[in-house]
Amino acid sequence: MQLGLIGLGRMGGDIARRLMAGGHACVAYDRDEKTVQALVEGGASRAQDLADLVRQLQPPRAVWVMLPAGAPTEATIADLGRLLEAGDTVLDGGNTYYRDDIRRAKALAEKDIGYVDVGTSGGVWGLKRGYCLMIGGEVAAVERLDPIFRTLAPGAGDIPRTRRSDDADPRAVEGYIHAGPVGAGHFVKMVHNGIEYGLMQAYAEGFDILKNRNAEALPDDERFDLNLSDIAEVWRRGSVVSSWLLDLTAQALAGDAALSKFTGAVADSGEGRWTLEAAIEEAVPADVLAAALFARFRSREEHTFGEKLLAAMRFGFGGHQEAGTLA
């Protein structure tokens, strides 16, 4: 198939490369000329601007937007709405808020332009491993674009098969699903990322406990100088806590056990907050996911006002000095 791709950053460029390797034709556009040139050298067609990208595509056109959620995606899809024709389809593969998908789809539907939201997981490893895709949109549009999704998905691979009913959707085994109508794909991806926050925080706290087992405050016979790299590696092999996140942890610790190039300030890209909003709307307890999000907020502060107040109260009722101060 032929696909227009807008946004050639860490994931967008590799999505184009995986598609071209699978025999698809890509028309590429990005404001960064160097990223476009790199793809042109790999076989993509260069678009000078959005209008040129649309001109190079054969109807019914399909244009994949892979930009940061918010204003960049909003403006680009609005421009595409003025340039595309009836029967064309816009795909948003970024981490868009699902309610924005629903709103945009309604606006594009007035011009008979389709809209498909594609929750995309795989990061910088997707070119080699494939991308897990969670797709929302009308059945006809999703089925027409199936060759694109099938190429991007990782495939069944050698993962042991789950016992599923005979009428189960076979696409899930291949690494992609049609989750439901517009917005459903990004909703599933949103919760996926909220869970990711919790998993990452659990690993982070566990390894922090392991690292600090050699603290001077502990009795000598209870102090252990543990090799975190070895622990991460052994847990990857047969442990019930093994995962791709643990694989990445092992790689990081093997390269630099002190993690000296990291400051510890952890950003959040919005999905964790949106997941908790959904939990509140549904009255679903989400203690772990909430704690993980708040831990990310905490990571960006030297010391919060609340922590200062805690220290003040402890001093007030018991004369307790702050950690690291002289008694």
C-alpha positions in Angstrom: 0.0 0.0 0.0 0.9 3.7 -0.3 1.0 5.7 2.9 1.8 9.3 3.7 3.7 9.7 7.0 4.0 13.0 8.9 6.5 13.2 11.8 9.7 11.2 11.4 11.1 11.3 14.9 12.2 8.4 17.0 9.2 6.3 16.1 7.8 7.8 12.9 11.0 7.3 10.9 11.3 3.7 11.9 7.6 3.1 11.2 8.3 4.2 7.6 11.4 2.0 7.4 9.5 -1.1 8.6 6.7 -0.4 6.1 9.1 0.1 3.2 11.0 -3.1 4.2 7.6 -4.8 4.0 7.0 -3.6 0.4 4.8 -0.5 1.1 5.4 2.9 -0.5 5.9 5.9 1.8 5.6 9.6 1.1 7.4 11.3 4.0 7.2 14.8 5.4 8.9 16.4 8.4 10.1 19.9 9.2 13.5 18.5 9.8 15.0 18.1 6.4 17.7 15.7 7.6 15.2 13.1 8.8 13.4 13.3 5.5 16.6 12.9 3.5 17.5 9.8 5.5 14.2 8.2 4.5 14.5 9.3 0.9 17.8 7.5 0.7 16.0 4.4 2.0 13.4 4.6 -0.7 10.7 7.0 0.5 9.3 9.8 -1.6 10.0 13.4 -0.3 7.1 15.8 0.3 7.9 19.5 0.4 4.8 20.2 2.6 1.4 18.8 3.5 -0.2 19.8 0.2 2.6 18.1 -1.7 2.2 15.0 0.4 -1.5 14.8 -0.5 -0.8 15.4 -4.2 1.6 12.4 -4.3 -0.9 10.0 -2.8 -3.3 8.0 -4.9 -6.9 8.1 -3.7 -8.3 6.7 -1.4 -5.4 8.3 0.5 -4.1 7.2 3.9 -2.0 9.7 6.0 -0.4 8.6 9.2 0.3 11.4 11.7 3.1 10.6 14.2 3.5 13.8 16.2 3.4 14.8 19.9 -0.1 14.9 21.3 -1.7 18.3 21.6 -1.1 21.4 19.4 1.2 19.8 16.8 -1.2 17.0 16.1 -4.2 19.2 16.3 -2.9 21.7 13.8 -1.7 19.0 11.4 -5.0 17.1 11.3 -6.9 20.4 10.9 -4.8 21.2 7.8 -5.3 17.7 6.4 -9.0 18.1 6.8 -8.8 21.0 4.3 -6.5 19.2 1.9 -7.9 15.6 1.8 -11.0 14.4 -0.1 -14.0 12.2 0.6 -12.9 8.6 1.0 -9.4 9.5 2.4 -8.4 8.4 5.9 -6.3 10.1 8.6 -4.5 7.9 11.1 -3.1 9.2 14.4 -0.4 7.0 15.8 0.7 9.4 18.6 -0.4 9.3 22.3 -3.5 11.4 21.7 -6.2 11.8 24.3 -9.1 9.6 23.2 -11.7 12.3 23.5 -9.7 14.4 21.0 -10.0 11.5 18.6 -13.7 11.4 18.9 -14.0 15.1 18.3 -11.7 15.1 15.3 -13.4 12.2 13.8 -16.8 13.9 13.9 -15.3 17.0 12.2 -13.7 15.0 9.5 -16.8 12.9 9.0 -18.6 16.0 7.8 -16.3 15.9 4.7 -16.5 12.1 4.5 -12.9 11.7 5.6 -12.2 8.7 7.8 -10.3 8.8 11.0 -8.4 5.9 12.7 -6.6 6.1 16.0 -3.7 3.8 16.5 -2.2 3.3 19.9 1.3 2.4 19.1 3.7 0.7 21.5 7.3 -0.4 20.7 9.4 2.7 21.1 12.8 2.8 19.5 12.9 -1.1 19.3 9.8 -1.2 17.0 11.8 -1.3 13.7 13.3 -4.7 14.7 10.7 -6.1 17.1 7.5 -4.7 15.5 4.9 -2.5 17.1 2.0 -3.5 19.3 -1.0 -1.7 17.8 -4.4 -0.9 19.5 -6.7 0.5 16.8 -9.9 2.4 16.9 -12.2 3.3 14.0 -14.9 2.1 11.6 -14.6 -1.5 10.5 -14.3 -0.7 6.8 -11.5 1.8 7.3 -9.6 -0.6 9.6 -10.0 -3.5 7.3 -8.8 -1.5 4.3 -5.6 -0.5 6.1 -5.0 -4.0 7.5 -1.9 -4.5 5.3 -0.3 -1.6 7.0 -1.1 -2.8 10.5 0.0 -6.4 9.7 3.4 -5.2 8.5 4.0 -3.0 11.5 2.9 -5.6 14.0 5.5 -8.0 15.5 3.7 -11.2 14.4 3.1 -14.3 16.5 6.8 -15.0 16.9 7.8 -17.8 19.3 5.7 -16.6 22.2 3.7 -19.6 23.6 0.1 -19.6 22.4 -2.7 -18.8 24.8 -5.6 -21.3 24.7 -8.3 -19.2 23.0 -11.7 -19.9 21.6 -12.0 -20.8 17.9 -13.8 -17.5 17.1 -11.2 -15.3 18.9 -9.8 -12.5 16.7 -6.5 -13.9 15.2 -5.1 -10.4 14.9 -4.4 -10.3 18.7 -1.9 -13.2 18.3 -0.2 -11.2 15.5 0.3 -8.2 17.8 -2.6 -5.9 16.8 -6.3 -5.5 17.5 -9.3 -3.5 16.4 -10.3 -2.4 19.8 -13.5 -0.7 18.8 -14.9 2.6 17.4 -12.9 5.8 17.1 -11.2 6.6 20.4 -11.1 3.0 21.6 -7.5 2.4 20.4 -6.0 5.3 22.2 -8.1 4.5 25.3 -6.6 1.1 25.4 -3.1 2.5 24.8 -3.7 5.1 27.6 -4.5 2.4 30.2 -1.5 0.4 28.8 0.7 3.3 29.6 -0.9 3.8 33.0 0.0 0.2 33.8 3.5 0.8 32.5 3.9 3.6 35.1 3.0 1.1 37.9 5.3 -1.6 36.6 8.2 0.7 36.2 7.7 2.2 39.7 7.6 -1.3 41.3 10.9 -2.2 39.7 12.4 1.1 40.7 11.4 0.7 44.3 12.5 -2.9 44.5 15.9 -2.2 43.2 16.2 0.8 45.5 15.6 -1.5 48.4 18.2 -3.9 47.1 20.8 -1.1 46.6 20.4 0.3 50.1 20.8 -3.0 51.9 24.4 -2.0 52.6 23.4 1.1 54.5 25.6 1.9 57.6 22.5 2.1 59.8 21.9 -1.6 59.5 23.5 -4.3 61.7 26.7 -5.6 60.2 25.4 -9.1 59.8 22.3 -7.9 57.9 24.2 -5.7 55.4 24.5 -7.1 51.9 26.5 -5.5 49.1 24.3 -6.8 46.3 25.2 -6.9 42.6 22.1 -5.3 41.0 23.2 -6.1 37.5 23.4 -9.8 38.4 20.1 -9.7 40.1 18.4 -8.1 37.1 19.9 -10.7 34.8 19.0 -13.7 36.9 15.4 -12.4 37.3 15.1 -12.4 33.5 15.5 -16.1 33.4 12.6 -18.1 34.8 11.4 -15.6 37.3 7.7 -14.6 37.5 8.7 -10.9 37.4 10.5 -11.2 34.1 9.4 -8.7 31.4 10.7 -6.5 28.6 11.0 -3.7 31.2 13.2 -6.0 33.3 15.3 -6.7 30.1 15.8 -2.9 29.7 16.7 -2.6 33.4 19.3 -5.4 33.1 20.8 -3.6 30.1 21.0 -0.3 31.9 22.6 -1.8 35.0 25.1 -3.8 32.9 26.2 -0.6 31.1 26.5 1.6 34.3 25.7 0.1 37.6 25.6 3.6 39.2 23.3 5.0 36.5 25.5 8.0 36.7 24.2 9.7 33.5 20.6 9.9 34.9 19.3 12.6 37.3 16.2 10.7 38.4 13.8 13.4 37.2 11.0 11.4 35.4 8.6 13.0 33.0 5.0 11.9 32.3 3.5 12.3 28.9 -0.1 12.6 29.9 -1.4 9.0 29.7 -1.0 8.3 33.4 -3.1 11.3 34.3 -5.8 10.4 31.7 -5.9 6.9 33.1 -6.6 8.1 36.6 -9.3 10.5 35.2 -11.0 7.5 33.7 -10.6 5.5 36.9 -12.3 8.4 38.8 -15.2 8.5 36.2 -15.7 4.8 36.5 -15.2 4.7 40.3 -12.5 2.1 39.9 -9.8 2.0 42.6 -6.3 2.5 41.0 -4.0 2.9 44.0 -0.8 1.6 42.4 -1.3 3.7 39.2 -2.0 6.8 41.2 1.1 6.3 43.5 3.3 5.7 40.4 2.1 8.9 38.8 2.7 10.9 42.0 6.1 9.4 42.3 7.0 10.9 38.9 5.8 14.3 40.1 8.0 13.9 43.2 11.0 13.0 41.1 11.2 16.5 39.7 11.4 18.3 43.0 14.4 18.9 45.3 12.1 19.0 48.3 8.4 19.8 48.2 6.7 22.3 50.6 4.8 19.3 52.0 8.1 17.5 52.9 9.3 20.7 54.6 6.1 20.8 56.6 6.5 17.2 57.6 10.0 18.0 58.9 8.7 21.1 60.7 5.9 19.1 62.4 8.4 16.3 63.4 10.7 18.9 64.9 7.8 20.6 66.7 6.4 17.6 68.5 9.6 15.7 69.1 12.6 17.9 68.3 13.5 15.6 65.4 16.3 16.9 63.2 16.0 16.6 59.4 17.9 13.8 57.8 21.5 14.9 57.2 21.5 17.7 59.8 23.4 17.8 63.1 21.5 17.0 66.2 
